[in-house]
Amino acid sequence: MRRLFPHPADAIDLREAYDVERPAPAGRPWVSLCMVSSLDGSTVVDTTSRGLSNPTDQALLLTLRSFADVILVGAATVRHENYGPPKRADQRIAVVSRSGRFDFDSPLFASGRAIVVLPEDAPQVPVPSVRAGTDTLDLPAALGLLHTQFGANVVQAEGGATLNGLLAAGDFIDELNLTVSPQISGGDGQRLTVGAPALARRMHLAHVLEDDGFLFTRYVRMR
Ligand SMILES: NC(=O)c1ccc[n+]([C@@H]2O[C@H](COP(=O)([O-])OP(=O)(O)OC[C@H]3O[C@@H](n4cnc5c(N)ncnc54)[C@H](OP(=O)(O)O)[C@@H]3O)[C@@H](O)[C@H]2O)c1
């Protein structure tokens, strides 16, 4: 792994490169989004991100998780990517859903470490939940509750595009760790965000690393 920007260097240590300050803004956690995309902007090959990733990208996901208190993920991603419990015993996976429909016997939900994040009028779920808003999730309130009730100072968001759209619309993406996978994927895969109104939020490029043709970019929100 080498660094291309800002100061070119070889033999970069992943953990050192990403071990930075992530200060929680007032009333909510710092939100760090981690995604992988193809060169032509797709976030999936067939129906998952697996075909876009490589071992370094997998290691990056785990490294970034190690800095987070809570992992935030959309329900469709949990279903498609077969999410299991987090490795760290003190970490929670918060799943954004409207339906509340999951296999609650699956390892993630049976582990006791899942939180379902839903609107207040969504169906009851047999696991801990955070509820905010009616019909649609009140994301600012939900992030606030993850902060106050579950001690989330740093949240690692892991997609998919619909959840990312909600985060982008509310201007909650403090950091974007985007892996650019060296392939043209074709297909009709979603891009990084869907559903947000037109935005022109400039991000600051913090670094670019490279390994095996994959680019590991880190952007932070300009305040
Ligand atoms: N390339 C990458 O890095 C990457 C990362 C993550 C995921 N992915 C891929 O992205 C795809 C999934 O992305 P996606 O955009 O379809 O789904 P998603 O963002 O993972 O989850 C969408 C789900 O969130 C819930 N939801 C959506 N809007 C809501 C709202 N306003 N209020 C409350 N809940 C709401 C709904 O859950 P219910 O259905 O339960 O109501 C909806 O089905 C998968 O194919 C996955 O493999 C790729």
PDBQT file of the ligand as one rigid body, heavy atoms in Angstrom, charges set to zero:
ROOT
HETATM    1  N1  LIG A 301     -20.476  -0.702  -2.870  1.00  0.00    +0.000 N 
HETATM    2  C1  LIG A 301     -20.672  -0.589  -1.597  1.00  0.00    +0.000 C 
HETATM    3  O1  LIG A 301     -19.776  -0.132  -0.874  1.00  0.00    +0.000 OA
HETATM    4  C2  LIG A 301     -21.996  -0.991  -0.983  1.00  0.00    +0.000 A 
HETATM    5  C3  LIG A 301     -22.222  -0.736   0.369  1.00  0.00    +0.000 A 
HETATM    6  C4  LIG A 301     -23.462  -1.081   0.904  1.00  0.00    +0.000 A 
HETATM    7  C5  LIG A 301     -24.424  -1.668   0.109  1.00  0.00    +0.000 A 
HETATM    8  N2  LIG A 301     -24.183  -1.926  -1.180  1.00  0.00    +0.000 N 
HETATM    9  C6  LIG A 301     -25.227  -2.527  -2.013  1.00  0.00    +0.000 C 
HETATM   10  O2  LIG A 301     -26.316  -1.628  -2.078  1.00  0.00    +0.000 OA
HETATM   11  C7  LIG A 301     -27.547  -2.355  -2.184  1.00  0.00    +0.000 C 
HETATM   12  C8  LIG A 301     -28.506  -1.885  -1.121  1.00  0.00    +0.000 C 
HETATM   13  O3  LIG A 301     -28.685  -0.487  -1.198  1.00  0.00    +0.000 OA
HETATM   14  P1  LIG A 301     -30.149   0.127  -1.192  1.00  0.00    +0.000 P 
HETATM   15  O4  LIG A 301     -30.020   1.563  -1.515  1.00  0.00    +0.000 OA
HETATM   16  O5  LIG A 301     -31.046  -0.711  -2.037  1.00  0.00    +0.000 OA
HETATM   17  O6  LIG A 301     -30.650  -0.083   0.283  1.00  0.00    +0.000 OA
HETATM   18  P2  LIG A 301     -30.113   0.337   1.748  1.00  0.00    +0.000 P 
HETATM   19  O7  LIG A 301     -29.758   1.776   1.779  1.00  0.00    +0.000 OA
HETATM   20  O8  LIG A 301     -29.113  -0.647   2.211  1.00  0.00    +0.000 OA
HETATM   21  O9  LIG A 301     -31.429   0.078   2.613  1.00  0.00    +0.000 OA
HETATM   22  C9  LIG A 301     -32.673   0.621   2.186  1.00  0.00    +0.000 C 
HETATM   23  C10 LIG A 301     -33.720   0.296   3.250  1.00  0.00    +0.000 C 
HETATM   24  O10 LIG A 301     -33.727   1.310   4.236  1.00  0.00    +0.000 OA
HETATM   25  C11 LIG A 301     -35.046   1.482   4.719  1.00  0.00    +0.000 C 
HETATM   26  N3  LIG A 301     -35.429   2.871   4.426  1.00  0.00    +0.000 N 
HETATM   27  C12 LIG A 301     -35.245   3.532   3.276  1.00  0.00    +0.000 A 
HETATM   28  N4  LIG A 301     -35.714   4.784   3.374  1.00  0.00    +0.000 NA
HETATM   29  C13 LIG A 301     -36.199   4.901   4.633  1.00  0.00    +0.000 A 
HETATM   30  C14 LIG A 301     -36.797   5.951   5.347  1.00  0.00    +0.000 A 
HETATM   31  N5  LIG A 301     -37.012   7.160   4.793  1.00  0.00    +0.000 N 
HETATM   32  N6  LIG A 301     -37.177   5.735   6.615  1.00  0.00    +0.000 NA
HETATM   33  C15 LIG A 301     -36.951   4.525   7.189  1.00  0.00    +0.000 A 
HETATM   34  N7  LIG A 301     -36.370   3.486   6.561  1.00  0.00    +0.000 NA
HETATM   35  C16 LIG A 301     -36.013   3.679   5.289  1.00  0.00    +0.000 A 
HETATM   36  C17 LIG A 301     -35.923   0.472   3.982  1.00  0.00    +0.000 C 
HETATM   37  O11 LIG A 301     -35.915  -0.696   4.825  1.00  0.00    +0.000 OA
HETATM   38  P3  LIG A 301     -37.140  -1.756   4.878  1.00  0.00    +0.000 P 
HETATM   39  O12 LIG A 301     -37.098  -2.444   3.572  1.00  0.00    +0.000 OA
HETATM   40  O13 LIG A 301     -36.820  -2.654   6.025  1.00  0.00    +0.000 OA
HETATM   41  O14 LIG A 301     -38.368  -0.949   5.098  1.00  0.00    +0.000 OA
HETATM   42  C18 LIG A 301     -35.141   0.239   2.721  1.00  0.00    +0.000 C 
HETATM   43  O15 LIG A 301     -35.402  -1.001   2.127  1.00  0.00    +0.000 OA
HETATM   44  C19 LIG A 301     -27.197  -3.813  -2.013  1.00  0.00    +0.000 C 
HETATM   45  O16 LIG A 301     -27.174  -4.413  -3.286  1.00  0.00    +0.000 OA
HETATM   46  C20 LIG A 301     -25.809  -3.788  -1.421  1.00  0.00    +0.000 C 
HETATM   47  O17 LIG A 301     -25.075  -4.936  -1.763  1.00  0.00    +0.000 OA
HETATM   48  C21 LIG A 301     -22.990  -1.582  -1.761  1.00  0.00    +0.000 A 
ENDROOT
TORSDOF 0
